[in-house]
Amino acid sequence: MKTASSTVARGNGTRATSAHSDEAKFQSSFSEQEAAAAPPPRPTVSQFIDELRAMLTARFHLFELEAKRAAWSAAYMFAMAAGAAILGVTAWLILVGALIVGAISAGVNWLLAVAVAIALHVGAAFLLINLVRKMADNLTFENTRRAMSRAGSAKTADRNSV
């Protein structure tokens, strides 16, 4: 009998322990649901300032990296454009030289061939300089200044008429 009562007692204990663990599981799941349903705590002013500072620092760092990349790209672009200009001028000089040599081979006096090449280059340079001078007027914002002076004079006229 002792054995039977100890078995029953152990069974009741097991059930009691099991019931206690089930209750603990229920309470923990209920508290998790409660925490998930509850609104998050409001940030404090210092947390807001810290997060704002971190955000601004990250943005500034990104701007700094992109500015460095842009500066290096601009430097490389300038160097490559200068190299291309040098190669273009060299190719042009070789072409003009080849034309002069071809003219001399055809029987033209070398002095005449060089004089014609120089005259063509001076004429082309003169034409380009005149075109640049004509286009310089486009840099003065003439129409904008005229419109602003009309608007300014119209405002002055309105003030004087009142």
ZIVENDA-V225570 format. One record per residue. N is the residue number from 0. RES is the residue in one letter. OMEGA is omega in whole degrees, 0 to 359 (999 if undefined). Layout:
BEGIN
N:RES:OMEGA, N:RES:OMEGA
END
This chain:
BEGIN
0:M:177, 1:K:180, 2:T:181, 3:A:182, 4:S:178, 5:S:177, 6:T:180, 7:V:180, 8:A:177, 9:R:178, 10:G:179, 11:N:179, 12:G:179, 13:T:179, 14:R:181, 15:A:179, 16:T:180, 17:S:180, 18:A:179, 19:H:179, 20:S:177, 21:D:179, 22:E:179, 23:A:178, 24:K:180, 25:F:181, 26:Q:180, 27:S:179, 28:S:178, 29:F:180, 30:S:176, 31:E:178, 32:Q:179, 33:E:180, 34:A:180, 35:A:182, 36:A:182, 37:A:179, 38:P:180, 39:P:181, 40:P:180, 41:R:179, 42:P:178, 43:T:180, 44:V:180, 45:S:176, 46:Q:179, 47:F:180, 48:I:178, 49:D:180, 50:E:177, 51:L:178, 52:R:179, 53:A:179, 54:M:180, 55:L:177, 56:T:179, 57:A:179, 58:R:180, 59:F:179, 60:H:177, 61:L:178, 62:F:180, 63:E:179, 64:L:179, 65:E:177, 66:A:177, 67:K:180, 68:R:179, 69:A:180, 70:A:178, 71:W:178, 72:S:179, 73:A:179, 74:A:179, 75:Y:179, 76:M:179, 77:F:180, 78:A:180, 79:M:178, 80:A:177, 81:A:177, 82:G:179, 83:A:178, 84:A:178, 85:I:178, 86:L:178, 87:G:178, 88:V:179, 89:T:179, 90:A:179, 91:W:179, 92:L:178, 93:I:179, 94:L:180, 95:V:177, 96:G:179, 97:A:178, 98:L:178, 99:I:179, 100:V:178, 101:G:179, 102:A:179, 103:I:178, 104:S:180, 105:A:175, 106:G:178, 107:V:178, 108:N:184, 109:W:179, 110:L:179, 111:L:180, 112:A:179, 113:V:180, 114:A:178, 115:V:179, 116:A:179, 117:I:181, 118:A:178, 119:L:181, 120:H:178, 121:V:178, 122:G:179, 123:A:179, 124:A:179, 125:F:178, 126:L:180, 127:L:179, 128:I:177, 129:N:177, 130:L:179, 131:V:179, 132:R:179, 133:K:181, 134:M:180, 135:A:178, 136:D:179, 137:N:182, 138:L:186, 139:T:181, 140:F:185, 141:E:182, 142:N:178, 143:T:179, 144:R:179, 145:R:180, 146:A:180, 147:M:179, 148:S:175, 149:R:180, 150:A:178, 151:G:180, 152:S:177, 153:A:177, 154:K:178, 155:T:179, 156:A:178, 157:D:180, 158:R:181, 159:N:181, 160:S:180, 161:V:999
END
